[in-house]
Amino acid sequence: MPDHCSYDYAVIRVVPRVEREEFVNVGVVLSCPARGFLEARIELDEGRVQALDPRIDLEAIRTHLASIPAICAGGEGAGPIGRLSQRERFRWLVSPRSTVIQTSPAHTGRSADPRAALEHLLDAMVRPIRGDGARAAARPDGTVALRDAESTDRAGP
């Protein structure tokens, strides 16, 4: 069994009207230096964002959110920030901002599997809770799985 390691994470938020301080959680960025892991996952619920501001420019939001996983991956395609170390990129991503795309304060956890921790955080912090207590989760093939309290997958509507 692999050893547990510490990780830091922050929830990615869309704040359509900064002055109102209302937001929708749309993703998570997680850094685990001991495993060389830095990844962000985005699950934008456009309807929830538009409920806060029906005039929001969703195309601009999608473009800006897409830059976050690119920055995590690093390299020349991520611009000057992509050339920083993983730790520096994480710190840059979670630095406080007063913009439409923000992150929560950074939090710490421990896990043997940072990718599983990221998935758990998406379930807990981003994916909407359905009336039956299940959470919707997108599968890689685009279909939806529902996760109940026991975290078992079953086909969704």
N, C-alpha and C positions, 0 to 999 in steps of 0.2 A: 504494500500500500504506500503510495507516495506521501511524502511529508506535506503538511499544510504550510502554506506560505502567506505572508501578509499581502494584501492588495489595497489600493485606494480606488475609489470610484466617485463619480458625480453623476447626477441626473441631468439630462439635457432638457431644456424647457423652451417653449415658444411663448413669448410674452407679447401678444399682438398690440396692445396699447400699454406701453411701459408706465405711463402715468397712473393707470388703474391697478397695476401690480397683480393682474390676473394672469395665470399661465396654464399651459397644458404640458404635461410631461411627455416627451416624444422620443427619448432614448437614454442610453447609459454609456458612459466612457469608463473603462476599467484599466488600471495599470498594475501589473505585478512584476516588478523588476527582477525578482528572484527567478522567474520563469521567462524573462525576456518578452513579456506579453503586454501589448497595448492595443486595445481594440475598442471601437465604438459601434453600437448598433442603434439604428434609427427606425422607429415605427410611427410615422406621422399619421395621426387620425385627423384628416383634413376637416371633417365635420365638426369635431370638438373645437378645433382652432377657429373655424368660421363662426361657431356659436358665440365666441367672444368678440369677434370683429368680422362681420360679413364682407367687408371691403378689403381684407388683407390680401396681399399679393402672394398667392400660394406658390407660384413659379419661383419667385425670389426666395421664399422660405425653403423650398425643396433644394434649390441650388446651394444655398448657404449650409443647409444640413448635410448635403452630400460632401462638403469639404471636410467635415469632421472625421469620418472614417479614412479619408485620403490623408489627412494630417497624421492620424494614428499610424497608418502604413508607412509614412515617411517617404523619403526619396525626392528626386527632382520634380516629380509631378505634383508634389504638395507645396511647391514654392520654397521660399527661404525658411519657413518654419519646419518644413519637411527635412531639412538638413540638421536640425537640432537632435540631441540624444532623445531616446524615448521618454526619459523622465522630464526633460525640458519641454518636450511637446505636450505631455500630460499637464504640466504646470501652466503652460500657455493656454491650453484649452479650458482649464477650469478657473482661470483668473477672473475675478469679478468684472462684470460689464453692465452697462445700462443700455442694452440694446434689445432687439426683438428676440435674438437667440442668446440664451443665458444658460448657466449651469448652477446647480445647487452648490453649497459648500462641499468640499471633498470629505468623504467618510472613509473609514478603514474597516476591513474585514479579514477573515482568514479562510483559506480553502486549499484543498489539494488540486483543484481543477479550476483555474480562472475562467475558462470558457463556460463551464457549468455555473459558476457564480454569476457571470454576466447574464446568462439566460434566466437564472433565478431572480436577479434584480429587475430584469425586464418584466417578468411576471408580477413581481411585487410592486413596482413603482410606475410602470408605463402602461401595460395592457389593461384595458377597461375590465372591470368586474361585472359579470352578467348577473341577472336576477337570481340565477340558480347557484351563484357562488363560483362558477367556472370562469376562467379567463381565456380569452381568444388569443391564439398564438399563430403567427404566419409560419408555414412550413417553407423550406427552400423551393418547393415546386409551386408555391403560390396558393395552395389550398390552406384551409384553416383547421387547426386542432384546438380542442377545448381542454383546458386543464382544470381539474377539480382540486379540492383541498388535498387529496392524496397525490397530486401531480401525475395522474395517469392520463394518457392521451386517448381521446376518442374522436371520432369524426364529428366535425362541426357542421352547422347549417350551410 
